[in-house]
Amino acid sequence: MFLAALGSVLSAGCLMSDSEITRGREEQAEQSIYYCRVLRYVLAVSVSCGLAFGIGWGLSFIFPVFLAKFLADYSSPSHEIYQQLIMAMVLTVLVGMALGLGAAHYPLVLLLLVALLMFWAYYLFLDPRWNFFATILMIAVMLLPYLGITNPGLILYVGLGLSVSGVLAVLAFIILHWLLPEKEQPQTTSSISSSLPTTQRIQDALLALLIAYPVIVFFYYFQINGAILTMVFIGILSLQTTGVKSIKVSLFLLLTNGVGGGFAVLIYELLVTTPYFVFFMALITLVSLVIGAKIYQQPQKAPIWAGVMSALLVVLGGTISSDSKLIEVSFYGRVIQIILASAYMIAISMLIDFYQKYRTLESSRPAIK
């Protein structure tokens, strides 16, 4: 009897030790994946910024923006992702260039086509499988027709720059995953299907278009100086506001862009005092390390920190890049434009949220006879 009890205790101890060993191995594997992803993110942002800001082709700052977005959205590569990214880059640039070259002489028709393509981008963005397609489509539709009105000679230049940035981002994404592979591949974004019904996606896309389209019409009509970078930022932010359901999320977006703009101002002021490219690379590496650690340490808050990095790269990119054909306003003038546009879009989204809640309360009240 005693021996049987002793044997059961020993077997339970062995089972407990085996479970602890298994748990320890799982934690070690998760930690290894975490370090691998953070290192990949830091290398991606720092190297892409070095190439983009050092060489400075058309819209070169889009390269690190795209690459950082890939790494935040897609945890592991696949042939399906590569094909979708390349297809999205080619098709959207061709659509944007055709729209800008063909309809530039008919402003009302141009604005109508821009609205339709913006709606399509918002609709596609609500499906996680088409995030990148929608992002490039939105940027191409906003920028290329605008250049068709203000400076038709730059359409080919910007379209080629956007294509080069997209191709480099895809190639860098592949190379980084080849150099720093993960032993355990989690579920990819491409295997996730949209959980929203078609009617809900149409409604959310229309609301996002209602929020962003007046700003685009304003820039198109008044042809504001230096609006290129501001519209890039508006395109990215408007995609983030797609499907926003609460004021809390809107405030998170405002905080995201505020933090990104604050980082950009801090780095800009440090570069004014120490204008050395090596110093800039050290700052970008440090910031990408902090943001990358936050993205992969807290996956539920990854979109917020990814938005911080996007805001930082867009605001800072136009100033650091040597692309002087598109940048015609000062750094702080661009920051003010972006702050005003962001405040307007988020304020409108909050008003729409208030209105929807009011309509819901009104409809839920019993009728008074």
C-alpha positions in Angstrom: 0.0 0.0 0.0 2.8 2.4 1.0 4.8 1.4 -2.1 1.7 2.1 -4.3 1.2 5.5 -2.8 4.9 6.3 -3.2 4.8 5.2 -6.8 1.8 7.4 -7.5 3.5 10.4 -5.9 6.7 9.8 -7.9 4.8 9.4 -11.2 2.9 12.7 -10.5 6.2 14.4 -9.8 7.5 13.1 -13.1 4.4 14.3 -15.0 4.7 17.7 -13.3 8.4 18.0 -14.3 7.6 17.0 -17.9 4.8 19.6 -18.1 7.1 22.3 -16.6 9.8 21.3 -19.1 7.3 21.6 -22.0 6.1 24.9 -20.7 9.6 26.2 -20.4 10.4 25.1 -24.0 7.3 26.9 -25.2 8.2 30.1 -23.4 11.7 29.8 -24.8 10.4 29.4 -28.3 8.0 32.3 -27.9 10.9 34.5 -26.6 13.1 33.4 -29.5 10.4 34.4 -32.0 9.9 37.7 -30.2 13.6 38.6 -30.4 13.7 37.5 -34.0 10.8 39.8 -35.0 12.1 42.8 -33.1 15.6 42.4 -34.7 13.9 42.0 -38.1 11.9 45.2 -37.5 14.8 47.2 -36.4 17.0 46.1 -39.4 14.1 46.8 -41.8 13.4 50.3 -40.6 17.0 51.4 -40.1 18.3 50.0 -43.4 15.3 51.2 -45.5 15.5 54.7 -44.0 19.2 54.7 -44.8 18.6 53.8 -48.4 15.5 56.0 -48.9 16.8 59.1 -47.2 20.4 58.6 -48.5 19.5 58.1 -52.2 16.2 60.1 -52.3 14.3 58.9 -55.3 10.6 60.0 -55.9 8.5 59.3 -52.8 11.4 57.4 -51.3 10.1 57.8 -47.8 7.2 55.4 -48.8 9.7 52.5 -48.8 10.2 52.4 -45.1 6.5 53.1 -44.5 5.5 50.2 -46.6 8.1 47.8 -45.1 7.3 48.7 -41.5 3.6 48.1 -42.3 4.4 44.7 -43.9 6.3 43.5 -40.8 3.5 44.7 -38.5 0.7 43.2 -40.5 2.2 40.0 -41.8 4.0 37.8 -39.2 5.2 35.2 -41.8 5.7 35.2 -45.5 4.0 33.1 -48.2 3.8 32.9 -52.0 0.2 34.2 -51.8 1.3 37.3 -49.9 4.1 38.0 -52.4 1.8 37.7 -55.4 -0.8 39.9 -53.8 1.7 42.6 -52.9 3.2 42.8 -56.4 -0.2 42.7 -58.1 -1.5 45.5 -55.8 1.6 47.6 -56.5 1.4 47.3 -60.3 -2.4 47.6 -60.7 -3.0 50.5 -58.4 -0.2 52.6 -59.8 -1.5 51.9 -63.3 -5.0 52.9 -62.3 -3.8 56.1 -60.6 -1.6 57.1 -63.5 -4.4 56.5 -66.0 -6.8 58.5 -63.9 -4.4 61.4 -63.5 -3.5 61.6 -67.2 -6.9 61.0 -68.7 -9.3 62.9 -66.5 -7.2 65.9 -65.4 -8.9 68.2 -67.9 -12.4 67.4 -66.5 -12.3 68.4 -62.8 -15.8 67.2 -61.9 -15.3 63.8 -63.6 -11.9 63.5 -61.9 -13.3 64.2 -58.4 -16.1 61.7 -59.1 -13.7 59.0 -60.2 -11.4 59.7 -57.2 -14.4 59.3 -54.9 -15.3 56.0 -56.4 -11.8 54.6 -56.2 -11.4 55.9 -52.6 -14.7 54.0 -51.7 -13.2 50.9 -53.3 -10.0 51.2 -51.3 -12.0 51.6 -48.1 -14.2 48.6 -48.9 -11.1 46.4 -49.7 -9.3 47.6 -46.6 -12.0 46.1 -44.4 -10.9 42.7 -45.6 -7.5 41.9 -43.9 -6.3 40.0 -47.0 -6.4 43.3 -49.1 -4.8 45.8 -46.6 -1.8 46.5 -48.7 -3.7 46.6 -52.0 -6.0 49.2 -50.4 -3.1 51.2 -49.0 -1.3 51.7 -52.3 -4.6 52.3 -54.1 -5.4 55.0 -51.7 -2.1 56.8 -52.0 -2.0 56.5 -55.8 -5.6 57.8 -56.2 -4.9 60.7 -54.0 -1.5 61.8 -55.4 -1.4 61.1 -59.1 -4.7 62.8 -60.1 -3.7 65.8 -57.9 -0.4 66.0 -59.8 -2.3 65.8 -63.1 -3.9 69.1 -62.1 -1.0 70.9 -60.5 2.0 69.5 -62.3 1.4 66.9 -65.0 5.1 66.5 -65.6 5.5 64.9 -62.2 2.9 62.1 -62.7 5.4 59.7 -64.3 8.1 60.7 -61.7 5.8 60.0 -58.7 4.3 56.9 -60.2 7.7 55.4 -60.9 8.9 56.4 -57.4 5.8 54.7 -55.8 6.5 51.6 -57.9 10.2 51.5 -56.9 9.3 51.9 -53.2 6.7 49.1 -53.5 9.1 46.7 -55.2 11.9 47.4 -52.8 9.5 46.9 -49.8 8.4 43.5 -51.1 12.0 42.4 -51.9 13.2 43.6 -48.5 10.3 41.8 -46.8 11.3 38.5 -48.5 15.0 39.0 -47.8 14.5 39.8 -44.1 12.4 36.7 -43.6 15.0 34.6 -45.4 17.9 36.0 -43.3 15.9 35.8 -40.0 13.5 32.9 -40.3 11.2 31.7 -37.5 11.2 28.1 -36.4 7.4 28.2 -35.8 5.3 29.9 -38.3 2.0 31.3 -36.9 -1.1 31.9 -38.9 -0.6 34.5 -41.6 -2.8 37.4 -42.3 -3.6 36.0 -45.8 -5.5 33.1 -44.2 -7.8 35.4 -42.2 -11.0 36.3 -43.9 -13.1 39.3 -43.3 -15.8 38.7 -40.6 -17.8 41.7 -41.7 -20.8 41.2 -44.0 -20.9 43.0 -47.3 -23.6 45.5 -46.2 -21.5 46.4 -43.1 -18.4 46.9 -45.2 -20.3 49.1 -47.6 -21.6 51.2 -44.8 -18.2 51.6 -43.1 -16.6 52.5 -46.4 -19.2 55.2 -47.1 -18.6 56.7 -43.7 -14.9 56.7 -44.2 -15.4 58.4 -47.6 -17.7 61.0 -45.9 -14.9 61.8 -43.4 -11.9 62.0 -45.8 -13.3 63.2 -49.1 -14.0 66.8 -48.1 -10.3 67.2 -47.2 -9.2 65.8 -50.5 -11.7 68.2 -52.4 -10.3 71.1 -50.4 -6.7 70.3 -51.4 -7.7 69.7 -55.0 -9.7 72.9 -55.3 -7.2 75.3 -53.6 -4.1 73.3 -54.7 -2.4 73.9 -51.3 1.4 74.3 -51.5 3.2 71.2 -50.2 0.0 69.1 -50.1 1.7 65.9 -51.4 3.0 64.6 -48.0 -0.2 65.8 -46.2 -2.4 63.8 -48.5 -0.1 60.7 -48.1 -0.7 61.0 -44.4 -4.4 61.6 -44.8 -4.6 58.4 -46.9 -3.0 56.3 -44.3 -5.0 57.9 -41.4 -8.3 57.6 -43.3 -7.7 53.9 -43.7 -7.1 53.6 -40.0 -10.4 55.3 -39.3 -12.2 52.9 -41.5 -14.7 51.0 -39.4 -14.0 53.0 -36.2 -16.9 52.3 -33.8 -16.1 54.3 -30.7 -14.7 57.5 -29.5 -12.0 55.6 -27.6 -10.6 54.3 -30.9 -10.7 57.8 -32.4 -8.8 59.1 -29.4 -6.3 56.3 -29.8 -5.7 57.4 -33.4 -5.3 61.0 -32.3 -2.7 59.8 -29.7 -1.0 57.7 -32.3 -0.4 60.6 -34.7 0.4 62.9 -31.9 3.1 60.6 -30.6 4.5 60.1 -34.1 4.6 63.8 -34.8 6.3 64.4 -31.4 9.0 61.9 -32.3 9.4 63.5 -35.7 9.8 67.0 -34.1 12.3 65.7 -31.5 14.4 64.0 -34.2 14.2 67.0 -36.4 15.4 69.4 -33.7 18.2 67.0 -32.8 19.3 66.8 -36.4 19.3 70.6 -36.6 21.8 70.7 -33.8 23.8 67.7 -35.0 23.3 67.4 -38.8 25.1 64.1 -39.4 23.6 61.2 -41.3 25.2 58.7 -38.9 23.5 60.4 -35.9 20.2 60.3 -37.8 20.6 56.5 -38.4 21.4 56.0 -34.7 18.2 57.9 -33.7 16.1 55.9 -36.2 17.5 52.6 -34.9 16.8 53.6 -31.3 13.2 54.6 -32.1 12.6 51.5 -34.2 13.9 49.4 -31.4 11.5 50.9 -28.9 8.5 50.8 -31.2 9.3 47.3 -32.5 9.5 46.0 -29.0 6.1 47.5 -28.2 4.5 46.1 -31.4 5.5 42.5 -30.7 5.3 42.7 -26.9 1.7 43.8 -26.9 0.1 42.5 -30.1 -3.3 43.9 -29.1 -1.8 47.4 -29.3 0.3 46.7 -32.4 -1.8 48.9 -34.7 -1.3 51.9 -32.4 2.5 51.6 -32.4 2.6 50.8 -36.1 0.6 54.0 -36.6 3.2 55.9 -34.6 6.0 54.7 -36.8 4.0 55.5 -40.0 3.3 59.1 -38.7 7.0 59.5 -37.8 8.3 58.3 -41.2 5.8 60.3 -43.2 6.3 63.6 -41.3 10.1 63.2 -41.1 10.6 61.6 -44.5 9.8 64.5 -46.7 12.3 66.7 -44.8 15.2 64.3 -44.5 14.8 62.9 -48.1 16.8 64.7 -50.8 13.7 64.7 -53.0 13.4 68.4 -53.5 10.9 68.3 -56.4 7.9 67.5 -54.1 8.9 69.3 -50.9 8.2 73.0 -51.0 7.1 73.9 -47.5 8.9 74.0 -44.2 9.0 71.2 -41.7 6.7 72.9 -39.2 4.4 74.1 -41.9 3.9 70.5 -43.0 3.4 69.4 -39.3 0.7 72.1 -38.9 -1.1 70.9 -42.1 -1.0 67.3 -40.9 -2.2 68.3 -37.4 -5.2 70.3 -38.8 -6.1 67.5 -41.2 -5.9 64.8 -38.5 -7.9 66.9 -36.0 -10.6 67.5 -38.6 -10.9 63.8 -39.6 -11.0 62.5 -36.0 -13.4 65.2 -34.9 -15.8 64.3 -37.8 -15.5 60.6 -36.9 -16.4 61.4 -33.3 -19.4 63.5 -34.4 -20.6 60.6 -36.6 -20.2 58.3 -33.7 -22.3 60.6 -31.5 -25.0 60.8 -34.2 -25.1 57.0 -34.6 -25.5 56.5 -30.8 -28.2 59.2 -30.7 -30.1 57.5 -33.5 -29.8 54.1 -31.8 -31.1 55.6 -28.5 -34.0 57.3 -30.3 -35.0 54.1 -32.1 -34.8 52.0 -28.9 -37.2 54.3 -27.0 -40.8 53.2 -26.9 -43.3 55.2 -28.8 -45.4 57.6 -26.7 -49.1 57.4 -27.5 
